[in-house]
Amino acid sequence: MDTINSFKGYGKVDPAEERAFRRKTRKRIIILAVSAVLLVGLVIGIVAGTVIHKKNKNDSSDEGGGDATRSSSKSVQAICSVTEYKDSCVSSLSQVAGEKTTDPKKLFLLSLQLAADSLKKLALQPTGWAKGTGDENIKKAFEVCGEVFDDAIDRLNDSISAVDGGGDGKLFSTAIIADLKTWLSSAVTDQETCLDALEEIKANSTVIDNVKSVMKNSSEFASNSLAIVAHIFSILGDFNIPIHRKLLAANQNSDGFPEWIRSGDRKLLQAANPKPDVTVDKNGSPASVKTIQEAVDKIPKKSKTRFVIHVMAGEYKENLVLDKSKWNVMMYGDGKGKTIITGSTNFIDGTPTFKTATFAVAGKGFIARDITFQNTAGAEKHQAVAMRSGSDQSVFYRCSFDAYQDTLYAHSNRQFYRDCDITGTIDFIFGNAAVVFQNCKIQPRQPLPNQFVTITAQGKKDPNQNTGISIQKCDISPLDKLTAPTYLGRPWKQYSTTVVMQSTIGSFLKPQGWIEWVPSVDPPATIFYGEYMNTGAGAGVEQRVKWAGYKSSITSDQASKFTVESFIQGKEWLPADVTNEPTL
């Protein structure tokens, strides 16, 4: 349930607004309840009808078989009615569902398996694609495709395990549904990233069209599974509606944290000197390693316990990747500006944006604290990422991200940034994660001559993805003397979603606030851009853009959807003292 409590800590909600919020919430619950009855009735009614009209199991007449086939067909059509690609959903599920499969859970599991099987076939393609071209830039883009396709397979496998590994109560718990939405959203994003890599190098349209054709089934199947979660199972979970005539209990530990979070982890973010498993000291002090890569090499694969790395003060010129097998890593330094991880890989020198990151992390549960991540390529080298994160349920606390274009690539999954500094020029916070920035300093800087500055570029591609950028209670002010036209952001994809709320915005901002991706062409009405209760000389909304998808002042009900608790389900996995409380 959305709550207004997240705003109380900042003293910006009066009693009248709270009463109005509660009235709106009650109204929204009624609307959702009616929608739930209609939608669930569509699915469950088919199942019930099949049971009611089911003939004796000993009756093997052709008529009975026809009834079963029609029931299965109706169930498939009902499940597929909520998807973006209905034809592919119906045709693919009908082929594998069998005559008597009417259980929505089984149909959903089949949809996941179809997506996973299709992705496994797709993942075999990039190696052959690369061998078939002599263009080195295209080869590097295909390398990105291979990496992200493998990640997408993992997201689908995780989803299948979550659905297949428990009863209905587990499937429809708030936590499991949130996981499924996240992983399936990431699987869609991973595939889109392959196309992004090809499009940024302006690959031949024939090449791009051929890749899109090969990707068609896997991308549509993943989208269909996501839609089923978002439109059917989410409602079942929200309203505790049983499918097999039994109550669905929430799968939540007594302390509100998932099983993979140890109670001791909630202290790590505040502990002065957490005990490290490995210490990194570039000067070679006793019992340490000299490079961060040496420490990364010691991380066990898929560890369910926290692995802690202390990186002592100093500048470390390394490009690092913590791949998807590096789980539950905490890396902490001696402070922003003291422990610095730096590189200069960039797009102009021939590296795809996805691969330019000085530091990249994909393994779930990553925590970083008191470190500066830097890319020194400079504005003239265009895309040059300091940090790329696809780590689900990751936390960045008291960190600094310093670069120019594309500084922070919040690529996918759920991410939380608290008390961080982020500097850059063009699209310097971008990606398609579900990400919240809280109490951060967001610092645009002077770009190249004749360039403008955009703080965000959000990449939501599918309407059912649970992704977007939420900037809450941050300070948005220039790093240096900023004279270039500067905007809060621009919509990168068709369903781009960005909200700035309760933040202080300096006078540097252009009054229109936001800018189009394609010059002088309004973005589609399907985007969601909004502002809420911002202050400062640049917070006035009178001259803001007039896009159909932009809201100059969203309601408290809408804003509550973008808090830590609602947007990234932070109450389920974040320590309470680093979420949206006013003090740490």
C-alpha positions in Angstrom: 0.0 0.0 0.0 1.3 3.4 -0.9 1.9 5.6 2.1 2.4 9.3 2.9 4.7 8.6 5.8 7.8 9.0 3.6 7.0 12.7 3.2 6.3 13.4 6.9 10.0 13.3 7.8 10.6 16.4 5.8 7.8 18.4 7.4 6.2 19.3 4.0 2.7 17.7 4.4 0.0 19.5 6.3 -3.0 17.8 7.9 -5.4 18.9 5.1 -3.2 17.4 2.5 -2.9 14.2 4.5 -6.7 13.9 4.7 -7.0 14.6 0.9 -4.4 11.9 0.3 -6.3 9.4 2.4 -9.5 10.2 0.5 -7.7 9.7 -2.8 -6.2 6.4 -1.6 -9.6 5.0 -0.5 -11.0 6.0 -4.0 -8.0 4.3 -5.7 -8.5 1.2 -3.6 -12.1 1.0 -4.7 -11.2 1.4 -8.3 -8.5 -1.2 -8.1 -10.8 -3.6 -6.3 -13.4 -3.3 -9.1 -10.7 -3.7 -11.7 -9.3 -6.7 -9.8 -12.7 -8.4 -9.7 -13.2 -7.9 -13.4 -9.7 -9.0 -14.4 -9.4 -11.9 -12.0 -13.0 -12.9 -12.8 -11.9 -13.2 -16.5 -9.1 -15.7 -15.6 -10.5 -17.5 -12.6 -14.0 -17.7 -14.1 -12.5 -19.7 -17.0 -10.9 -22.1 -14.5 -14.0 -22.4 -12.5 -16.1 -22.9 -15.6 -13.8 -25.7 -16.7 -14.2 -27.4 -13.3 -17.9 -27.0 -13.2 -18.5 -28.4 -16.7 -15.8 -31.0 -16.5 -17.0 -34.5 -17.4 -16.3 -37.5 -15.4 -12.6 -38.3 -15.9 -13.6 -41.7 -17.2 -15.6 -40.1 -20.0 -13.2 -40.2 -23.0 -15.8 -39.1 -25.6 -14.7 -36.7 -28.4 -17.2 -34.2 -27.1 -15.5 -34.1 -23.7 -12.1 -33.6 -25.4 -13.5 -30.8 -27.4 -14.7 -29.1 -24.2 -11.3 -29.4 -22.6 -9.6 -28.0 -25.7 -12.0 -25.0 -25.8 -11.4 -24.4 -22.0 -7.7 -24.4 -22.5 -8.0 -22.1 -25.5 -10.2 -19.7 -23.5 -7.7 -19.7 -20.6 -4.8 -18.9 -23.0 -6.7 -16.1 -24.6 -7.6 -14.7 -21.2 -4.0 -14.7 -20.0 -2.8 -13.2 -23.2 -5.4 -10.5 -23.3 -3.2 -8.3 -21.1 -0.1 -8.6 -23.2 1.5 -6.2 -25.7 2.0 -9.0 -28.2 -1.3 -10.9 -28.0 -0.9 -12.9 -31.3 2.5 -14.3 -30.3 1.3 -15.0 -26.8 -1.8 -17.0 -28.0 0.0 -18.9 -30.7 3.0 -19.8 -28.6 1.1 -20.8 -25.5 -1.5 -22.7 -27.4 1.2 -24.9 -28.9 2.6 -25.9 -25.5 -0.3 -25.7 -23.1 -2.1 -28.9 -24.0 -5.8 -29.5 -24.0 -6.4 -29.4 -20.3 -4.0 -26.7 -19.1 -6.3 -24.0 -17.6 -4.4 -23.1 -14.4 -3.1 -19.5 -14.7 0.0 -20.3 -12.7 0.9 -23.2 -15.1 0.2 -21.0 -18.1 2.5 -18.3 -16.7 5.2 -20.8 -16.0 4.9 -22.0 -19.6 5.2 -18.4 -20.9 8.4 -18.0 -18.8 9.8 -21.3 -20.2 9.1 -20.1 -23.8 10.9 -16.9 -23.2 13.9 -18.7 -21.6 14.2 -21.2 -24.4 14.0 -18.5 -27.0 16.7 -16.5 -25.2 19.0 -19.5 -25.0 18.8 -19.9 -28.8 19.3 -16.1 -29.2 22.4 -16.2 -27.0 24.1 -18.5 -29.5 23.9 -15.9 -32.3 26.3 -13.1 -31.4 29.5 -15.2 -31.9 28.4 -16.0 -35.4 27.4 -12.5 -36.1 30.8 -11.2 -35.1 32.6 -13.7 -37.3 30.4 -12.6 -40.2 31.6 -9.0 -40.2 35.0 -7.3 -40.7 33.8 -4.1 -39.0 35.5 -3.9 -35.6 32.9 -1.5 -34.1 30.1 -3.9 -35.1 32.1 -6.8 -33.6 32.3 -4.9 -30.3 28.6 -4.2 -30.4 27.9 -7.9 -30.9 30.1 -8.6 -27.8 27.7 -6.4 -25.8 24.8 -8.4 -27.3 26.4 -11.7 -26.1 26.9 -10.4 -22.6 23.4 -8.9 -22.1 21.7 -12.0 -23.6 23.4 -14.2 -21.1 22.3 -11.8 -18.3 18.7 -12.0 -19.6 18.8 -15.8 -19.5 19.7 -15.6 -15.8 16.8 -13.3 -15.2 14.4 -15.7 -16.8 15.9 -18.7 -14.9 15.5 -16.8 -11.6 11.9 -16.1 -12.5 11.2 -19.7 -13.3 12.7 -20.9 -10.1 10.6 -18.4 -8.1 7.4 -19.6 -9.7 8.2 -23.3 -9.8 9.7 -23.5 -6.4 6.8 -22.8 -4.1 3.0 -22.8 -3.7 0.5 -20.2 -4.6 1.1 -18.3 -1.4 4.7 -17.8 -2.2 4.0 -16.8 -5.8 1.6 -14.1 -4.9 3.5 -12.6 -2.0 4.4 -8.9 -2.5 8.1 -9.7 -2.4 8.0 -12.4 -5.1 5.8 -10.4 -7.4 8.2 -7.4 -7.0 11.1 -9.8 -7.9 9.4 -11.1 -11.0 8.5 -7.6 -12.2 12.2 -6.6 -11.7 13.8 -9.6 -13.3 11.5 -9.6 -16.3 11.9 -5.9 -16.8 15.6 -6.4 -16.8 15.3 -9.2 -19.4 13.5 -6.8 -21.7 16.2 -4.1 -21.0 19.0 -6.5 -21.6 17.8 -7.3 -25.1 17.1 -3.6 -25.8 20.7 -2.9 -24.8 22.0 -5.0 -27.7 20.1 -2.8 -30.1 21.4 0.4 -28.3 24.9 -0.8 -28.9 24.3 -1.2 -32.6 22.4 2.0 -33.1 25.0 4.1 -31.3 27.7 3.1 -33.8 25.2 3.8 -36.6 25.4 0.2 -37.9 23.9 -0.5 -41.3 20.1 -0.6 -41.1 20.1 -4.1 -42.7 22.3 -5.3 -39.8 20.0 -3.8 -37.2 16.8 -5.1 -38.9 18.3 -8.6 -39.1 19.1 -8.6 -35.4 15.7 -7.3 -34.6 14.2 -10.1 -36.6 16.2 -12.8 -34.8 15.3 -11.2 -31.4 11.5 -10.9 -32.2 10.4 -14.1 -30.4 12.6 -13.7 -27.3 11.7 -10.0 -26.8 8.0 -10.5 -27.3 7.9 -13.6 -25.0 9.7 -11.8 -22.2 7.4 -8.8 -22.6 4.3 -11.1 -22.5 5.5 -12.7 -19.3 6.1 -9.3 -17.8 2.6 -8.2 -18.7 1.0 -11.2 -17.1 2.8 -10.5 -13.8 2.0 -6.8 -14.0 -1.7 -7.1 -14.8 -2.9 -10.4 -13.3 -0.7 -11.7 -10.6 0.1 -8.3 -9.1 -3.7 -7.8 -8.5 -4.0 -11.3 -7.0 -1.1 -10.4 -4.6 -2.5 -7.0 -3.8 -5.9 -8.3 -2.8 -4.8 -11.7 -1.4 -7.2 -13.4 -3.9 -6.7 -17.2 -3.9 -6.7 -19.3 -7.1 -7.0 -22.7 -5.5 -9.5 -21.8 -2.8 -6.9 -21.1 -0.1 -5.6 -17.9 1.4 -2.3 -16.6 0.0 0.1 -15.7 2.8 2.8 -13.1 2.5 6.3 -14.6 2.3 8.1 -12.3 4.6 10.4 -12.8 7.6 9.5 -11.3 10.9 12.1 -8.5 10.5 10.8 -7.5 7.1 14.0 -8.6 5.2 14.4 -11.3 2.7 16.3 -14.4 3.7 19.5 -13.5 1.9 20.0 -10.4 4.0 21.8 -11.1 7.3 20.8 -9.0 10.2 24.5 -7.9 10.5 24.4 -6.3 7.0 22.2 -3.5 8.2 25.1 -2.3 10.4 27.7 -2.4 7.7 26.7 0.9 6.1 27.2 2.8 9.3 30.1 0.8 10.9 33.3 2.9 11.1 35.5 0.1 9.9 33.7 -3.1 8.9 36.0 -6.1 9.1 37.2 -6.9 5.6 37.8 -10.2 4.0 40.3 -8.5 1.8 42.2 -5.2 2.1 43.5 -3.3 -0.9 46.5 -1.0 -0.4 48.3 0.3 -3.4 51.4 0.9 -1.2 51.5 -2.8 -0.3 50.9 -2.8 3.5 51.2 -6.2 5.2 48.3 -8.6 4.7 46.9 -6.6 1.8 46.8 -6.8 -2.0 47.9 -3.9 -4.2 45.1 -3.9 -6.8 41.4 -4.0 -6.6 41.4 -6.6 -9.3 43.3 -9.0 -7.0 40.6 -8.5 -4.4 37.8 -9.1 -7.0 39.5 -12.3 -8.0 39.1 -13.6 -4.5 35.3 -13.1 -4.4 33.6 -16.5 -4.2 31.0 -17.2 -6.8 27.3 -16.8 -5.9 28.1 -16.3 -2.2 25.0 -16.1 0.0 27.1 -14.4 2.7 28.6 -10.9 2.6 32.1 -10.5 1.2 33.7 -7.3 2.3 36.6 -5.5 0.6 38.3 -2.4 2.1 40.0 -0.2 -0.5 42.4 2.1 1.4 43.0 5.7 0.3 44.8 6.2 -3.0 44.1 6.4 -6.7 43.6 3.1 -8.4 43.8 3.2 -12.2 41.8 0.1 -13.0 38.8 -1.0 -15.1 36.8 -3.4 -13.1 33.9 -5.8 -13.8 32.1 -7.7 -11.0 30.1 -10.1 -13.2 26.8 -11.7 -12.4 28.4 -14.5 -10.3 29.8 -11.9 -7.8 26.9 -11.8 -5.2 26.7 -9.9 -2.0 29.9 -7.9 -2.2 30.5 -4.8 -0.1 33.3 -2.5 -1.1 34.2 0.5 1.0 36.9 3.1 0.9 38.3 5.8 3.2 36.0 8.5 1.8 35.0 10.4 -1.3 38.1 12.0 -2.8 40.3 9.7 -0.8 39.7 6.3 -2.3 39.4 6.9 -6.1 38.9 4.3 -8.8 39.6 5.9 -12.1 39.8 5.1 -15.8 39.4 6.8 -19.2 37.8 4.3 -21.5 35.4 6.0 -23.9 33.3 5.8 -27.0 35.4 8.0 -29.3 38.4 5.7 -29.0 36.3 2.8 -30.1 34.5 1.2 -27.1 30.7 0.8 -26.9 29.1 2.9 -24.2 28.2 -0.2 -22.2 31.8 -1.3 -22.1 33.3 2.1 -21.2 32.6 1.9 -17.4 35.5 2.3 -15.1 33.6 0.1 -12.7 30.8 -2.2 -13.7 28.8 -4.5 -11.4 26.1 -7.1 -12.3 26.1 -9.5 -9.3 23.1 -8.9 -7.0 23.3 -7.3 -3.6 26.3 -5.0 -4.2 27.1 -2.3 -1.6 29.6 0.6 -2.2 30.5 3.2 0.5 32.9 6.1 0.7 34.5 5.7 -2.8 34.9 7.9 -5.8 34.3 6.3 -9.2 35.8 8.4 -12.0 36.1 8.5 -15.8 38.7 11.1 -16.9 38.2 10.8 -20.7 36.7 14.3 -20.7 33.8 15.9 -22.6 35.6 15.7 -26.0 35.5 11.9 -25.8 31.7 11.8 -25.5 30.3 8.7 -23.8 32.5 7.7 -21.0 30.9 5.9 -18.0 32.3 6.1 -14.5 29.9 3.5 -13.0 27.6 0.9 -14.6 25.3 -1.0 -12.3 22.9 -3.9 -13.2 23.1 -5.2 -9.6 19.7 -6.0 -8.2 19.1 -4.6 -4.7 22.3 -2.6 -4.7 23.2 0.3 -2.5 25.6 3.2 -3.1 26.2 5.3 0.1 28.4 8.4 0.4 30.0 7.7 -3.0 31.0 10.1 -5.8 30.5 9.6 -9.5 32.7 11.9 -11.5 32.8 12.2 -15.3 31.2 14.1 -18.2 28.8 12.5 -20.7 27.0 9.3 -19.4 28.6 9.4 -16.0 26.3 7.0 -14.2 24.7 4.1 -16.1 21.9 2.8 -13.9 21.3 0.0 -16.3 18.8 -2.3 -14.8 17.2 -3.9 -11.6 16.6 -2.1 -8.3 19.2 0.5 -7.1 19.4 3.0 -4.2 21.8 6.0 -4.0 22.1 7.9 -0.7 24.3 10.9 0.1 26.2 10.6 -3.2 27.7 13.2 -5.5 27.1 12.9 -9.3 28.7 15.2 -11.8 28.4 15.3 -15.6 27.3 17.0 -18.8 25.0 15.1 -21.3 22.6 12.4 -20.0 24.9 11.9 -17.0 22.3 9.8 -15.1 20.8 7.3 -17.6 19.6 3.8 -18.0 16.5 1.7 -17.2 16.9 0.6 -13.6 14.3 1.2 -11.0 16.4 3.7 -9.1 16.0 6.2 -6.3 18.5 9.0 -5.6 18.1 10.5 -2.1 19.9 13.3 -0.4 22.4 13.4 -3.2 24.3 16.3 -4.8 23.6 16.3 -8.5 26.1 18.6 -10.2 25.9 19.5 -13.9 29.1 20.9 -15.3 30.2 22.9 -18.3 30.2 20.8 -21.5 31.9 21.4 -24.9 31.1 24.6 -26.8 27.6 24.6 -28.4 26.5 21.7 -26.3 23.6 21.6 -23.8 23.4 19.7 -20.5 20.8 17.1 -19.6 20.9 15.5 -16.2 18.8 12.4 -16.9 17.9 10.2 -19.9 15.6 7.4 -18.8 15.2 4.3 -21.0 11.9 2.6 -20.3 10.8 0.7 -23.4 7.9 -1.4 -22.3 4.8 0.0 -20.5 4.8 -2.9 -18.0 8.4 -2.4 -16.8 8.7 -1.3 -13.2 11.5 1.1 -14.0 12.3 4.8 -13.8 14.4 7.5 -12.2 13.3 9.0 -8.9 15.2 12.0 -7.5 14.1 12.7 -4.0 15.3 15.4 -1.6 18.5 16.1 -3.6 20.4 19.3 -4.2 20.7 20.1 -7.9 23.3 22.8 -8.4 26.3 23.4 -10.8 29.7 22.0 -10.1 31.4 24.9 -11.7 30.6 28.0 -13.7 27.9 26.7 -15.9 26.7 28.8 -18.9 25.4 26.1 -21.2 21.6 25.6 -21.4 20.8 23.0 -18.8 17.8 20.7 -18.4 16.5 18.2 -15.9 16.5 15.5 -18.6 15.1 14.2 -21.8 13.0 11.2 -22.6 15.2 8.5 -24.2 12.5 5.8 -24.9 8.8 5.6 -25.5 7.8 5.1 -21.9 10.6 7.1 -20.2 9.7 7.8 -16.5 11.4 10.4 -14.4 10.3 12.2 -11.2 12.1 15.0 -9.3 10.5 15.7 -5.9 11.3 17.6 -2.7 14.6 18.7 -4.2 16.3 22.1 -4.3 16.9 23.3 -7.9 19.3 26.2 -8.6 18.8 29.2 -10.9 21.0 27.6 -13.6 18.1 25.6 -15.0 16.3 26.7 -18.2 12.7 27.6 -17.3 11.3 25.0 -19.6 12.9 22.4 -17.4 13.1 19.5 -19.9 14.1 19.0 -23.5 13.0 16.7 -26.3 15.2 13.8 -27.4 14.5 14.7 -31.1 14.8 18.5 -31.4 11.5 20.3 -31.7 9.5 17.1 -31.7 7.4 16.5 -28.6 7.9 13.1 -26.9 5.1 10.5 -27.0 2.2 10.9 -24.6 3.2 7.6 -23.1 6.1 9.0 -21.1 5.7 10.0 -17.4 7.7 13.0 -16.3 6.8 14.9 -13.1 7.8 17.3 -10.4 6.6 17.5 -6.8 7.3 20.1 -4.0 10.7 21.3 -5.3 12.2 24.5 -4.0 14.9 26.9 -5.2 15.2 29.5 -7.9 14.9 26.9 -10.7 11.9 25.1 -9.2 9.2 27.3 -10.8 7.0 25.4 -13.2 5.2 28.2 -14.9 7.3 28.0 -18.1 7.8 24.3 -18.1 7.3 22.1 -21.3 3.7 21.4 -22.3 4.2 17.8 -23.2 1.2 15.5 -22.8 3.3 13.1 -20.6 4.7 15.8 -18.4 3.0 16.8 -15.1 4.3 20.1 -13.6 2.9 19.2 -10.2 2.0 15.6 -9.6 -0.3 14.6 -6.7 1.0 13.3 -3.4 -0.6 10.0 -4.4 1.5 9.9 -7.6 4.6 11.0 -5.7 4.2 8.3 -3.1 4.7 5.7 -5.9 8.3 6.9 -6.4 9.5 6.6 -2.8 12.0 4.0 -1.7 9.3 1.9 -0.1 7.0 1.9 -3.1 9.2 2.2 -6.1 12.0 -0.2 -5.3 10.4 -2.1 -2.4 13.1 -0.8 -0.1 11.3 -1.9 3.0 11.8 -5.5 1.9 15.5 -5.4 1.5 17.1 -2.1 2.6 18.2 -1.4 6.2 15.6 0.9 7.7 18.1 3.5 8.6 19.2 4.1 5.0 15.8 4.3 3.3 13.6 7.4 3.4 13.9 8.3 7.0 15.0 12.0 7.5 18.2 11.0 9.4 20.6 8.1 9.3 
